[in-house]
Structure formats: structure tokens, C-alpha cells
Amino acid sequence: MPSTSLQPSLEGLEYAGWVQPTPGFRLWHTAPEPVDQVQIFGQRCSGTNVLRKLVSTNFGAEAITDFYGFKHWFVPEQILFPANVLIMVVARDPFDWIRSLHRQPWHAHPDLKTLAFSQFLRAEWHSYWDAEFGGIEPRHPLFGREMLHERDPATRLRFANALRKRAAKLRSWSELTTRCNHLALLDQAVLASTPHVVLDALAQALGRAHQADLTALQSYKGNGLTPFQPRRYDPLTPEDVDFVRSQLDPDVEHLFGYDIARSV
């Protein structure tokens, strides 16, 4: 499908000049030279590990960098991105994402992990250093302490719920156009259904071809070596659907191809 130019769609930001290889995947470039490395950002339970594996498998481990921040965290204001780095932000459909997070609430306070979905949805979000984070064990001085960097950077307060944190992070990552030369926004469903489209766009950005054959991934983080099996989620109640919509940033969700007003 030929690329199409996009008009500005997020108030206060300049989004003219974006190209869209396919719905749910858009790229923005302001530097002509090819990039050398890809830095990935995205929420937990959104496909960051799959995207990383896809890039490293097809372009080599050297094509991936974590130098500019941890994939799930806000990017500190002092971080500068050189012109040879492409920032890729991957997101997942918000209604699926929040149900997945409820099933696997990485680093959430233990009390949050015991809540039924409707309670979890509305609970104040706070994350903690725990054994799920590499290098952290009970003897570590950070073990059991709150991750203060996971609070709202504008207020230093906890987010009212996980959806408000999603809205803030996706907006923050989408606004990296003011700090980088290359940015891509990707719907996880595009990554899952048409990975060749993502690879073709990356090949052009990196100025080199990817492997002709794709290697299928059989498992995912948190599942060990157990082959992946799609899971079905319980239907959302009308009240929960309305609450989810009320907590999201519709303009930012639109940048990733999501229409939150659609029937769920």
C-alpha cells in the first residue's frame, strides 16, 4: 500500500510530514541520512519484547539500543537523541491492554494484584521494585520501595489509575518529535498481523535489507518456553467501557490508529 501524508492530529504538535505505510503504523523523519539504531518504548503488555526480537533477528542485535532509557519508562528531559536513532513506540488496543495488565500486573503493589477487574480498573496506580525486575532481590536496597519515576512527572503524584498512566506515557512518547529526528508509532496488532510491513519500513530507515524469511516467535515474556496460546478476555461491562473511555486521551489514541468510541 503506498504511503500517504498525514495532517496534524494532536493539538500543539506538528504532525504534518508523517507517512503511513498502513493504518496503525506511521513514521516521521526530519533527517535524510539512514538511522543506525532503534530505541523502543511502550507500555508493559504492549508487545515491546516482540518488536525488539523482530528487529534484532532481522537486522542484528547491534540495531537495538537501550542507551536512551528503559523501554517502559518516561524519557527524562535531559535525554537527547542523535539523528541516527529511530524511536519506535508500540501500543496495544486500550480495551485489550487493560485486561492483559490485570492478568499480569507487572511491578504493581501486591494489593492491586488481588483486585477484581472493575476495582483494578479504578485503583490508584503505584509500582514497586520487586523480584520481577532483573537484578532486584530481597536483599537489594530498592526491594519493596515504590518506583517514584512511575509517578506523574508533572505532579510527582501517583496516577489515579493505570489508564491515566497510559495516557500520559503515550502522549509523552508521541511528543518526542520535539527531541528526535526519527519517530515511529505502531499498533501492536499491525506488528502481529503484518510484520513484513514493519520490517520493510525499518529496512528503508536503516538503509539495508532485512532477512527474506521471518522467524515465528513461539513464546513471550513471562511465559517461559511455553508456546503462546491466544487468550480470550471476559466481556467488559458497559460501565467499565465508559470508564475506560473517560480516562484515555482520544487524540493520542488516534495517533496509534485507535477509535475509542467504537463498539467494544
GIZI-V448446 format. One record per residue. N is the residue number from 1. RES is the residue in one letter. SS is DSSP state (h for helix, s for strand, l for the rest). PSI is psi in degrees with one decimal (NA if undefined). Layout:
N_RES_SS_PSI + N_RES_SS_PSI
This chain:
1_M_l_129.8 + 2_P_l_148.9 + 3_S_l_148.2 + 4_T_s_142.1 + 5_S_s_147.7 + 6_L_l_147.4 + 7_Q_l_161.5 + 8_P_l_135.6 + 9_S_l_1.0 + 10_L_l_113.2 + 11_E_l_133.8 + 12_G_l_-7.6 + 13_L_l_151.0 + 14_E_l_109.1 + 15_Y_l_8.9 + 16_A_l_148.1 + 17_G_l_-4.7 + 18_W_l_152.7 + 19_V_s_151.1 + 20_Q_s_98.7 + 21_P_s_-32.4 + 22_T_s_153.0 + 23_P_l_132.1 + 24_G_l_6.1 + 25_F_s_114.8 + 26_R_s_149.2 + 27_L_s_151.4 + 28_W_s_125.8 + 29_H_s_138.2 + 30_T_l_-1.4 + 31_A_l_135.4 + 32_P_l_-26.7 + 33_E_l_151.3 + 34_P_l_154.6 + 35_V_l_158.6 + 36_D_l_-29.4 + 37_Q_s_158.8 + 38_V_s_128.7 + 39_Q_s_127.9 + 40_I_s_136.9 + 41_F_s_152.4 + 42_G_s_160.0 + 43_Q_l_158.7 + 44_R_l_149.5 + 45_C_l_30.0 + 46_S_l_-1.3 + 47_G_l_15.5 + 48_T_h_-38.5 + 49_N_h_-36.5 + 50_V_h_-44.0 + 51_L_h_-42.8 + 52_R_h_-45.0 + 53_K_h_-38.7 + 54_L_h_-45.3 + 55_V_h_-48.1 + 56_S_h_-35.1 + 57_T_h_-38.1 + 58_N_h_-18.9 + 59_F_h_-2.3 + 60_G_l_150.3 + 61_A_h_-27.9 + 62_E_h_-13.1 + 63_A_h_-12.4 + 64_I_s_137.9 + 65_T_l_147.0 + 66_D_l_14.3 + 67_F_l_-27.4 + 68_Y_l_15.9 + 69_G_l_160.5 + 70_F_l_140.1 + 71_K_l_-28.0 + 72_H_l_-1.5 + 73_W_l_161.0 + 74_F_l_151.2 + 75_V_l_118.2 + 76_P_l_147.6 + 77_E_l_-27.6 + 78_Q_l_-6.6 + 79_I_l_127.2 + 80_L_l_137.7 + 81_F_l_122.1 + 82_P_l_166.2 + 83_A_l_-12.3 + 84_N_l_12.8 + 85_V_s_130.2 + 86_L_s_125.9 + 87_I_s_124.5 + 88_M_s_125.1 + 89_V_s_122.8 + 90_V_s_137.4 + 91_A_s_162.1 + 92_R_l_148.9 + 93_D_l_125.4 + 94_P_h_-33.0 + 95_F_h_-33.7 + 96_D_h_-39.6 + 97_W_h_-46.3 + 98_I_h_-31.1 + 99_R_h_-35.3 + 100_S_h_-41.2 + 101_L_h_-36.6 + 102_H_h_-36.1 + 103_R_h_-31.8 + 104_Q_l_73.5 + 105_P_l_78.9 + 106_W_l_126.8 + 107_H_l_9.1 + 108_A_s_155.8 + 109_H_l_142.0 + 110_P_h_-33.9 + 111_D_h_-36.3 + 112_L_h_-32.7 + 113_K_h_-14.0 + 114_T_l_-5.7 + 115_L_l_144.3 + 116_A_l_159.9 + 117_F_h_-48.1 + 118_S_h_-34.1 + 119_Q_h_-44.9 + 120_F_h_-42.7 + 121_L_h_-35.9 + 122_R_h_0.9 + 123_A_l_143.6 + 124_E_l_134.5 + 125_W_s_130.3 + 126_H_l_132.3 + 127_S_s_151.8 + 128_Y_s_149.4 + 129_W_l_121.7 + 130_D_l_-178.9 + 131_A_l_-12.1 + 132_E_l_-16.0 + 133_F_l_127.5 + 134_G_l_130.8 + 135_G_l_-7.0 + 136_I_l_123.8 + 137_E_l_168.2 + 138_P_l_-28.8 + 139_R_l_-10.2 + 140_H_l_139.2 + 141_P_l_-21.7 + 142_L_l_-13.4 + 143_F_l_128.4 + 144_G_l_-3.0 + 145_R_l_151.4 + 146_E_s_142.1 + 147_M_l_93.6 + 148_L_h_-24.9 + 149_H_h_-10.5 + 150_E_h_3.7 + 151_R_l_172.7 + 152_D_l_116.8 + 153_P_l_-20.3 + 154_A_l_-31.3 + 155_T_l_-17.1 + 156_R_l_14.1 + 157_L_l_161.5 + 158_R_l_148.8 + 159_F_s_146.0 + 160_A_l_-29.5 + 161_N_l_174.0 + 162_A_h_-31.2 + 163_L_h_-35.1 + 164_R_h_-34.7 + 165_K_h_-40.2 + 166_R_h_-49.1 + 167_A_h_-43.3 + 168_A_h_-41.7 + 169_K_h_-44.3 + 170_L_h_-38.0 + 171_R_h_-45.1 + 172_S_h_-46.0 + 173_W_h_-35.8 + 174_S_h_-27.3 + 175_E_h_3.5 + 176_L_h_-5.0 + 177_T_h_-23.6 + 178_T_h_-3.9 + 179_R_l_-0.9 + 180_C_l_171.0 + 181_N_l_-16.0 + 182_H_s_125.1 + 183_L_s_139.0 + 184_A_s_136.9 + 185_L_s_126.2 + 186_L_s_130.9 + 187_D_s_129.1 + 188_Q_h_-29.5 + 189_A_h_-34.0 + 190_V_h_-42.7 + 191_L_h_-39.7 + 192_A_h_-37.2 + 193_S_h_-33.0 + 194_T_l_63.4 + 195_P_h_-25.8 + 196_H_h_-30.9 + 197_V_h_-42.3 + 198_V_h_-43.9 + 199_L_h_-39.7 + 200_D_h_-42.1 + 201_A_h_-39.5 + 202_L_h_-38.9 + 203_A_h_-40.4 + 204_Q_h_-42.2 + 205_A_h_-39.0 + 206_L_h_-11.2 + 207_G_l_27.7 + 208_R_l_156.1 + 209_A_l_152.6 + 210_H_l_171.6 + 211_Q_l_145.3 + 212_A_l_-34.1 + 213_D_l_140.0 + 214_L_l_141.6 + 215_T_l_118.7 + 216_A_l_138.2 + 217_L_l_132.5 + 218_Q_l_-15.6 + 219_S_l_-179.7 + 220_Y_l_167.2 + 221_K_l_137.6 + 222_G_l_-5.8 + 223_N_l_7.7 + 224_G_l_-135.0 + 225_L_l_6.9 + 226_T_l_127.0 + 227_P_l_141.8 + 228_F_l_134.2 + 229_Q_l_123.0 + 230_P_l_140.4 + 231_R_l_148.7 + 232_R_l_140.5 + 233_Y_l_148.9 + 234_D_l_145.2 + 235_P_l_147.4 + 236_L_l_144.2 + 237_T_l_155.7 + 238_P_h_-36.2 + 239_E_h_-40.2 + 240_D_h_-37.7 + 241_V_h_-46.1 + 242_D_h_-38.6 + 243_F_h_-43.9 + 244_V_h_-49.1 + 245_R_h_-38.8 + 246_S_h_-20.1 + 247_Q_h_-11.7 + 248_L_l_164.6 + 249_D_l_100.8 + 250_P_h_-33.7 + 251_D_h_-42.4 + 252_V_h_-43.0 + 253_E_h_-37.4 + 254_H_h_-33.7 + 255_L_h_-27.5 + 256_F_l_5.9 + 257_G_l_11.5 + 258_Y_l_132.3 + 259_D_l_99.8 + 260_I_l_-10.1 + 261_A_l_-4.8 + 262_R_l_164.6 + 263_S_l_135.7 + 264_V_l_NA
